Amino acid sequence: MNHDSYFSDSSTHNKLSFLISTRQEIETWKTGRNLASGLPNPDFFPLTEATFTLNNGKVLDISKDLIEVALQYTLPDGIPQLVSQLTPMVAELLAPPHMEERMVLVTAGSNAGNYIIAKTFITPGDYVFIPEMTYPQIHILLRSVNARMVPVAGDQDGMRPDLLREALEKSSDGRSKLLYIIPHGDNPTGITLSEDRMREIYSLACEYDFLIVEDDPYYFLQYDKQVRSSFLSLDTEGRVIRVDTFSKTIGAGVRLGYITADQPFVKKLMIQHALIMSHASPFSQVVTSELLSSLGREGYIEMNKNNAMKYKQLRDMALQAATKHLTGLCEWRKPDGMFLWLKVLRLEDVTEMVIQRCFKRGLFIVPGCEFLIDSTQPSPYIRVSFSMISQDSVDKGFQILAEAIQEELKKAAPEI
């Protein structure tokens, strides 16, 4: 495929500065005198070593040599030891075709990854297709690059391919450039796409020549029927750009994610990343790399399986409370991920109810309008996060929500 044809007008001529582009070469020198790089002297760094205690009691020691790496500038695609760990992990977990033609780029979290993707690929006026309800940060990000966002409705199985095709046909007055989608445990709906649904959508990407941005923070949080396939797993043409994050596995505060895509795409994304922030935090990268080394690849996967079991217990606790308090008032389905997506029955819009009734009683939930391109539009949906609940908090919270819905129904009775 012609990778260059997908880049935005503004990113086409971007390039790394001389010092950044030669940093990797300089680091491999065995002899020579580096009087070019403006690196701070590591002898003057205040930290010399660090120790972390894991929740299993094991101690992680960060040596003096690694502290120097952690506190120094590094390569724009990530510290080599972390990149060398992530590449085989992607290959093992997702088994993408032609992995040898792909690269991994370490980013400062998935939001940063999505931002540099938008800057690298979207020329103002390009069409970007998104789920009708999706992560609100994507709306803000796509507006910042003047993309034409096209929402595509879904059903209980996620985005509908027939409606995506219809949207593509109606968007013939411009370039259909990207599709953004969360395939596992979607935010906010909790839906995991089946492999068949992924294949249908991927087939449309090939037919209409657009790229798929697969943002997958909840990959490990699948509970009842796991779908191990991803769009990257199906990508025979190199048109999937996958975004992963450590926020839901190691910790949100490490601010680390990684992009996997064809090498020409990653090289251009690396330039955009370097222009914005040089590289992701080497300190976070070193700690993450050492943690992965300590756990081993299988240990890391097992850790996430164990955490998924704990999240499933929280999910089931929320479902139990919903059944107790919201039966007859709301509809929902068993979700993956971290969110329960409630549809309030017999109400066209719940925004005022959430703000005026729930917030004032100490119940903080998100009205569905916040996940629409136009948040002023009515929505009967509510997103509830169950990731940090207790039995008492969710039971009392859903009791408050039920009372608020009942009051709103009584208020609206003459109009219904």
C-alpha positions in Angstrom: 0.0 0.0 0.0 1.1 3.6 -0.5 1.5 4.8 3.1 2.4 8.3 2.1 -1.1 8.9 0.6 -2.7 8.7 4.1 -0.6 11.4 5.8 -2.1 14.8 6.5 -0.9 17.8 4.5 0.7 19.3 7.7 2.7 16.2 8.6 4.0 15.4 5.1 7.1 17.4 5.5 7.8 17.0 9.2 11.1 15.5 10.1 13.2 14.9 13.2 15.8 17.4 14.2 19.4 16.6 13.6 20.2 15.9 17.2 17.1 13.7 17.8 17.6 11.8 14.5 21.3 11.1 15.4 20.7 10.2 19.0 20.3 6.5 18.4 23.5 6.4 16.4 25.4 8.4 19.0 24.2 6.0 21.8 25.7 3.1 19.9 29.2 4.6 19.6 31.8 2.6 21.4 34.4 5.3 20.9 34.1 9.0 20.0 33.6 12.3 21.7 30.0 13.5 21.9 30.2 17.3 22.1 26.9 17.7 20.2 24.1 16.6 22.5 22.8 18.9 25.2 22.4 16.1 27.7 22.5 17.0 31.4 25.3 15.5 33.3 24.1 12.3 35.2 26.7 12.9 37.9 24.6 15.9 39.0 21.2 14.0 39.2 19.8 13.9 42.8 18.5 10.3 42.5 20.9 7.4 42.5 18.7 4.3 42.8 15.1 3.4 43.7 13.2 0.5 45.2 9.6 -0.5 44.5 7.6 -3.1 46.5 5.1 -5.1 44.4 1.7 -6.1 45.9 3.0 -9.7 46.1 5.8 -8.6 48.4 8.5 -8.9 45.8 11.0 -6.0 45.6 12.0 -4.3 42.4 15.4 -2.6 42.5 16.2 0.1 40.0 20.0 0.3 39.8 22.2 3.4 39.4 22.8 2.6 35.7 19.0 2.4 35.1 18.3 5.5 37.1 20.6 7.3 34.7 18.6 6.0 31.8 15.3 7.0 33.7 16.5 10.6 34.2 18.0 11.2 30.8 16.7 12.0 27.4 16.1 8.9 25.3 15.0 7.8 21.8 11.8 9.2 20.4 10.2 5.7 19.9 11.0 4.6 23.5 13.9 3.1 25.5 15.2 0.1 23.6 14.6 -2.5 26.3 10.9 -1.6 26.6 10.4 -1.6 22.9 12.1 -5.0 22.7 9.6 -6.3 25.3 6.5 -4.9 23.7 7.1 -6.1 20.2 7.0 -9.8 21.0 4.2 -9.3 23.5 2.0 -7.8 20.7 3.0 -10.7 18.4 2.1 -13.3 21.0 -1.2 -11.8 22.2 -2.6 -10.7 18.9 -0.7 -12.6 16.3 -1.0 -9.9 13.6 -0.1 -10.9 10.0 3.3 -9.6 8.8 4.5 -8.5 12.3 8.0 -8.1 10.9 6.7 -5.2 8.8 5.3 -3.4 11.9 6.9 -1.3 14.7 6.0 -0.3 18.2 6.1 3.4 19.4 5.9 4.1 23.1 3.7 7.1 23.8 2.7 9.2 26.9 -0.6 7.3 27.3 -3.3 6.5 24.8 -4.7 10.0 24.7 -1.3 11.3 23.5 -1.3 8.4 21.0 -4.7 9.3 19.6 -3.6 12.9 19.4 -0.5 12.3 17.3 -2.5 9.9 15.1 -5.0 12.7 14.4 -2.2 15.3 13.7 -0.3 12.8 11.5 -3.2 11.6 9.3 -6.0 14.1 9.2 -6.1 17.0 6.8 -8.9 19.5 7.6 -12.1 18.3 6.0 -11.2 14.6 6.1 -14.0 12.3 7.2 -13.5 10.3 10.4 -16.1 7.7 11.4 -16.8 7.1 15.0 -19.4 5.2 17.1 -22.5 7.2 17.7 -21.7 7.1 21.4 -18.0 7.2 22.2 -15.2 8.5 24.5 -15.8 12.3 24.6 -12.1 13.1 24.4 -12.1 11.9 20.8 -14.7 14.6 19.9 -12.4 17.3 21.3 -9.4 15.8 19.7 -11.0 15.5 16.2 -12.4 19.1 16.4 -8.9 20.3 17.1 -7.7 19.0 13.6 -10.9 20.1 11.9 -12.0 16.6 11.0 -15.5 16.0 9.7 -16.9 13.5 12.3 -19.5 11.0 11.2 -21.3 9.1 14.0 -22.4 5.6 13.1 -25.1 3.9 15.2 -24.8 0.4 16.6 -26.8 -2.4 18.1 -26.2 -4.8 20.9 -23.2 -6.1 19.0 -21.6 -2.7 18.4 -21.2 -0.6 15.4 -23.4 -1.7 12.5 -21.5 -2.4 9.3 -24.6 -1.7 7.1 -24.9 1.8 8.6 -21.1 2.3 8.3 -21.4 1.5 4.6 -24.3 3.9 4.3 -22.3 6.7 6.0 -19.4 6.0 3.7 -21.6 6.3 0.6 -22.9 9.6 1.8 -19.4 11.0 2.4 -18.2 10.9 -1.1 -17.4 14.7 -1.2 -14.2 14.2 0.7 -11.6 11.8 1.8 -12.7 9.0 4.1 -9.6 8.8 6.2 -10.1 7.1 9.5 -12.4 4.9 11.6 -12.0 5.3 15.4 -13.3 2.4 17.5 -12.9 0.7 20.9 -13.2 -3.0 20.2 -13.3 -4.6 23.7 -15.3 -3.3 26.6 -16.2 -0.1 24.8 -16.4 3.2 26.6 -19.3 3.9 27.3 -21.4 1.0 26.2 -19.3 -1.9 27.5 -19.7 -3.8 24.2 -17.1 -6.2 22.9 -17.1 -6.7 19.1 -17.3 -10.2 17.9 -14.7 -11.4 15.4 -17.3 -11.6 12.7 -18.3 -8.0 13.3 -14.7 -6.9 13.2 -14.2 -8.8 9.9 -17.2 -7.0 8.4 -15.9 -3.6 9.4 -12.3 -4.4 8.3 -13.7 -5.5 4.9 -15.3 -2.1 4.5 -11.9 -0.4 5.4 -10.3 -2.4 2.5 -13.2 -1.6 0.1 -13.4 2.1 0.9 -9.6 2.6 1.6 -9.6 4.0 5.1 -7.5 3.3 8.1 -8.8 1.9 11.4 -7.6 3.4 14.7 -8.1 0.6 17.2 -8.1 2.1 20.7 -8.1 -0.9 23.1 -7.6 0.1 26.8 -10.0 -2.6 28.1 -8.6 -5.6 26.1 -7.9 -7.6 29.3 -11.2 -6.7 30.9 -13.4 -9.2 29.1 -15.5 -11.3 31.5 -17.9 -13.9 30.1 -16.8 -14.7 26.6 -13.4 -13.5 25.6 -12.7 -12.3 22.1 -8.9 -12.5 21.6 -9.0 -11.3 18.0 -8.5 -7.6 17.3 -8.5 -5.5 14.2 -4.7 -5.8 14.2 -5.1 -9.6 14.2 -7.1 -9.4 11.0 -5.0 -6.7 9.3 -3.6 -8.3 6.1 -3.2 -4.9 4.3 -1.4 -2.8 7.0 -4.3 -0.4 7.5 -4.8 -0.8 11.3 -3.2 1.5 13.8 -3.5 0.0 17.2 -3.3 2.0 20.5 -2.6 0.2 23.8 -2.1 1.6 27.3 -0.8 0.6 30.6 -3.3 2.8 32.4 -5.7 0.0 33.2 -3.0 -2.6 33.9 0.0 -1.0 35.7 -1.4 2.4 36.6 -2.9 5.5 35.1 -0.2 7.7 36.6 2.6 6.0 34.7 1.2 7.8 31.5 2.5 5.2 29.1 0.9 3.6 26.1 2.1 2.2 22.8 1.1 2.2 19.2 1.6 -0.7 16.8 1.4 -0.1 13.1 3.2 -0.5 9.8 6.7 0.8 9.9 6.2 3.8 7.6 3.2 4.9 9.7 5.1 4.5 13.0 8.1 6.4 11.7 5.9 9.4 10.8 4.0 9.1 14.1 7.4 9.1 15.9 8.2 12.4 14.3 5.0 14.0 15.5 5.5 12.6 19.0 9.0 14.0 19.1 7.8 17.4 17.9 5.3 17.5 20.8 7.1 16.0 23.7 10.4 14.5 22.5 9.5 11.1 24.0 7.4 9.5 26.7 8.8 9.7 30.3 12.0 7.5 30.5 11.4 7.1 34.2 8.0 5.5 33.7 9.5 3.5 30.8 12.3 2.1 33.0 10.0 1.2 35.9 7.5 -0.5 33.5 10.3 -2.4 31.7 11.7 -3.6 35.0 8.3 -4.6 36.2 7.7 -6.6 32.9 11.1 -8.2 33.3 10.3 -9.2 36.9 6.8 -10.6 36.1 7.8 -12.2 32.7 5.4 -12.0 29.8 3.3 -14.9 31.1 3.3 -13.3 34.6 2.1 -10.0 33.2 -0.7 -11.8 31.3 -1.6 -13.8 34.4 -1.7 -10.6 36.5 -4.2 -9.1 34.2 -6.3 -12.2 34.2 -6.4 -12.1 38.0 -7.3 -8.4 37.9 -10.1 -9.1 35.4 -11.6 -11.6 37.8 -11.7 -8.9 40.5 -13.3 -6.4 38.1 -15.8 -9.0 37.1 -16.8 -9.3 40.7 -17.4 -5.6 40.8 -19.3 -5.7 37.6 -21.6 -8.5 39.0 -22.1 -6.5 42.1 -23.3 -3.6 40.0 -25.6 -5.8 38.0 -27.1 -7.2 41.2 -27.8 -3.7 42.5 -29.3 -2.7 39.2 -31.6 -5.7 39.2 -32.7 -4.8 42.8 -33.3 -1.1 42.2 -33.7 -0.4 38.5 -35.8 -3.3 37.1 -38.7 -1.8 35.2 -37.0 1.7 35.2 -33.9 0.9 33.0 -32.5 -1.5 30.5 -28.9 -2.7 30.4 -26.8 -5.6 29.2 -23.8 -7.4 30.8 -20.8 -5.3 29.9 -17.1 -5.8 29.6 -14.6 -3.1 30.6 -15.5 -0.7 33.4 -18.9 0.7 32.6 -22.6 -0.2 32.9 -24.6 1.6 30.2 -28.2 2.2 31.4 -31.1 3.2 29.2 -33.8 4.9 31.2 -37.2 3.9 30.0 -40.0 6.3 29.2 -37.7 9.4 29.4 -36.3 11.0 26.3 -33.6 12.9 28.1 -32.0 12.4 31.5 -29.5 15.2 31.6 -31.5 17.6 33.9 -32.4 14.7 36.1 -28.8 13.7 36.6 -27.6 17.2 37.3 -30.6 18.4 39.3 -31.6 15.3 41.2 -28.7 12.9 41.3 -25.8 15.3 41.8 -27.5 17.2 44.5 -28.0 13.9 46.4 -24.4 13.0 46.1 -24.6 10.6 43.3 -22.2 11.3 40.5 -22.9 9.6 37.1 -22.5 10.7 33.5 -25.5 11.5 31.3 -25.4 9.9 27.9 -25.4 13.3 26.0 -21.8 13.7 27.0 -20.9 10.8 24.6 -22.6 12.4 21.6 -20.9 14.7 19.1 -23.5 17.3 20.0 -23.8 17.1 23.8 -26.9 19.4 23.7 -28.9 16.7 22.1 -31.3 14.6 24.3 -30.3 11.1 25.5 -32.0 8.6 27.7 -28.7 6.9 28.6 -26.5 7.0 31.7 -22.9 5.7 32.2 -22.1 4.2 35.6 -18.5 3.2 36.4 -18.2 0.1 38.6 -14.4 0.0 38.8 -14.1 1.4 42.3 -17.5 0.5 43.9 -18.3 -1.2 47.2 -21.5 -3.1 47.9 -22.8 -0.2 50.0 -21.9 2.6 47.5 -23.5 0.9 44.5 -26.6 -0.2 46.4 -27.2 3.2 47.8 -26.3 4.9 44.5 -28.8 2.9 42.5 -31.4 3.5 45.2 -30.9 7.2 44.7 -31.0 6.8 40.9 -34.3 4.8 41.1 -35.9 7.5 43.3 -34.7 10.2 40.9 -36.1 8.4 37.9 -39.4 7.8 39.6 -39.7 11.5 40.5 -38.8 12.5 36.9 -41.5 10.1 35.6 -44.1 11.6 37.9 -43.1 15.1 36.8 -43.3 14.1 33.1 -46.5 12.0 33.5 -48.8 14.6 31.8 -46.4 14.6 28.8 -45.9 10.8 28.4 
